[in-house]
Amino acid sequence: MFLNIDTKEKEEFILYPPENIEEGDVFEFPLENLPLLVVIVNIEGSYAEVVPMSFQWELATRYDLIVDFEHYLRDKWIVEVDMTTTVPLSILFQAQKIGKLKEEDFNIVKDAVLEGVPLPRERSGRGYEDEIHSKFKDIEAERISFLVNSLLEDISSEDESFRVISFTPSFKEALEEDINQALAASGSSTVQDTEFGKILFNEEEKSIYLYFNEKFLKKNGTIYVNLKSQKFPIYKGTLEDIKIPNVTKEIFEVMKKAEVVLE
Amino acid sequence: MEIRKIYDSKEDFEKVVSKLESIIGDKFGYLFESKDDLKSEIALILLEKKEKLLKAPNLRFGYLVATVKNALQDKFVKKKRLLYCSFSDSFESDKENDDKGYSFEELIKDESIPEVVKVLVFDYVKFLKERLKDSELEVLCYRFWNEIYKREENPFLKDKSENAKHKAWSRLRPKISELLSDFSEEELILFIRVFMSEVCQRNR
């Protein structure tokens, strides 16, 4: 059976959503160039503080903890404490849990992030303000920008009665690839009635809105999207009206088949 | 990509190894006696990492390329002594792509260069910036420009006579010749490109 290894071919990917999210977990986002690894440091309500990791440990600054972490890419990584970002928990469903940081390492990171305790010298890099390191950090900031965006989309939502769920670029790509051509042709309406309420597409905003009916509103449940014929969770928790910003009509078509399961 | 497939089929495995070799061959080929030796090493790396790769949730071919590059770097590029990167070929023939330098940013992003090489080049550039006076740095820019852009008019030290330029360089040379002798020819070219981009561009 010959494998078609055309590196220019658009690659499909399969997501295995996490069962639960805990501090110390390392999550991997499948980005186009290289995966992005983050470690969960602090969970509060429906937000989590995450710290990105990089395998370019030779470029470590004094805010980067050098850790041994086995991964096919490399076995030594840095945990970039200065790049800590807060994200809505829901975005982590679009990543894979791939392991956990060693407890000792996690404690050092947690102290650094939450208490500002400096990293041990023998476990971190040197320098920070010089050109080399600041350029490296600029590039890292670019790499994690989609995480920062997820928070911005969340907090900039003017109407506070909506909970915002952000889809990462990879996830949107996966949804768009999955769309059934026939489905695309048939759907021109921007409203869909479902068992749990209504799903709307706002053409102007390019946002999807989910409105729950009485049976579902304020209950605890999980929202699933049908992706590659598996049920894929995008949210777990108290069901409030949802807004998904920055999406296409194609994604809305896929969302029409969303399911909600109460606890 | 379905990574499982490459471990189940000999033909698929060989296809992947060949494809990887074709991508990284010109930057890492120098480490090996022959193409076949590089291929064997790539095959070995894929086998060593089989367990981890099979567990990888989403493997794209690009990730596999990075995996192999990192492994080659970690196994073969020694930390104390720079091994040369084959920049000279692409450098001379690529006049269109000639951006007259190679910035720190481009260097960091270039996945084909081992991290240890990047750090050493940075350190040397920083070292020179700290130790040399502005006038001496200009002399270096002048000298490096001649080294690389032989046919073009040199914009540095314009207001000096030929004699003065020559004297300036011979005064400076002993200061840095020991440092520069640490580099192989190809490494030197990389270093010069970065130096010119980070130091000389600004002063033009």
Interface residues (C-beta under 8 A of the other chain):
Chain A: M1 F2 L3 I5 T7 E11 F13 I14 L15 Y16 E28 P30 E32 N33 L34 P35 F55 Q56 W57 E58 L59 E70 H71 Y72 L73 R74 Q96 I98 D130 E131 I132 K135 F136 D138 I139
Chain B: M1 E2 K5 I6 S9 E11 D12 K15 V16 K19 I23 K49 K52 L53 K55 A56 P57 N58 R60 F61 G62 Y63 A66 T67 N70 D74 F104 E105 I108 K109 E115 V116 K118 V119 F122 K126 E198
